[in-house]
Amino acid sequence: MFPFDIDIEDEEEVIEGESNLNTDYEIDFNTGRLTGRIITGLAAVVQWARLTLATERYFYSQYSWDYGSELQNLIGKNHSKDYIESEVKRILNEALLINEAIKGIEDLKCDTNGEKLKTSFGLETIYGRGDIDV
């Protein structure tokens, strides 16, 4: 009778071994809007990684403290190039390796230009390799 009084039999069954963790709605990063398409596999993992790195860790209360990155803390500081590269590698590993589909990060490159930090790397996943520029 009440809307929350649902029988277990009526709930949708989850098939063992299947996960919707690596399925997402596609975002057009140029416009910042959803495209209406659903992406899976490598494209979904790469999009998740880009969103994670764009979200400042500990700033938004709706996200877990495990989600987001601390790359913003390096921007505009007067650190040596070696220090920035080692910190970027640490931050990327902390932020991205919580996703079980991501196996590692390769070919990390960091460029600093004044108050800008540009990072590019290869994201090794269970679906293959994806390239990311941040």
TAVEN-V778292 format. One record per residue. OMEGA is omega in whole degrees, 0 to 359 (999 if undefined). Layout:
BEGIN
OMEGA, OMEGA
END
This chain:
BEGIN
178, 183, 181, 179, 185, 176, 179, 181, 182, 182, 179, 181, 176, 180, 181, 177, 179, 180, 176, 180, 182, 174, 184, 172, 184, 177, 172, 185, 177, 181, 182, 182, 174, 180, 182, 179, 176, 179, 181, 173, 185, 181, 180, 179, 178, 178, 177, 180, 179, 179, 179, 181, 179, 182, 180, 181, 177, 184, 184, 185, 181, 179, 174, 177, 176, 185, 177, 180, 180, 180, 181, 180, 181, 186, 176, 178, 182, 179, 177, 181, 179, 179, 180, 180, 180, 178, 178, 179, 179, 182, 179, 179, 179, 185, 190, 185, 173, 176, 184, 180, 182, 181, 181, 181, 181, 175, 181, 177, 179, 175, 176, 179, 182, 180, 180, 176, 179, 182, 173, 181, 175, 181, 179, 181, 176, 180, 183, 184, 174, 180, 183, 172, 180, 999
END
